[in-house]
């Protein structure tokens, strides 16, 4: 995979986290094409970034009940409501990508952990790593 395609997917993952964070704060628990379009326009996302970010965000929101259940069962001793908005957004997009795409697990985990370290609190990277590691070990389906 070339570097510009890799960078586009990295930027798309970051944008999907920002969008899912915004949706969580606004209590918008479904994918709204118009809301996403406004969001993408405000960030001036390139087309390839916008397309993949929308796939991740839509996939996470369309499967939110199942994804939240997977996260809850993997985040031992953590109720979903206790997880920060940011960590929850990262876990949601990454769980979608783990369960519904062919992206290598290592890539998904590395990118999610980097986003948690970049935007989260001190222990976010370790927390996201632990939860996603448990999710990645479970068989798909």
Secondary structure, 3 states (H helix, E strand, C coil): CCHHHHHHHHHHHHHHHHHHHHHHHHCCCCCCHHHHHHHHHHHCCCHHHHHHHHHHHHHHHHCHHHHHHHHHHHCCCCCHHHCCHHHHHHHHHHHHHHHHCCCCHHHHHHHHHHHHHHHCCCCHHHHHHHHHHHHHHCCCC
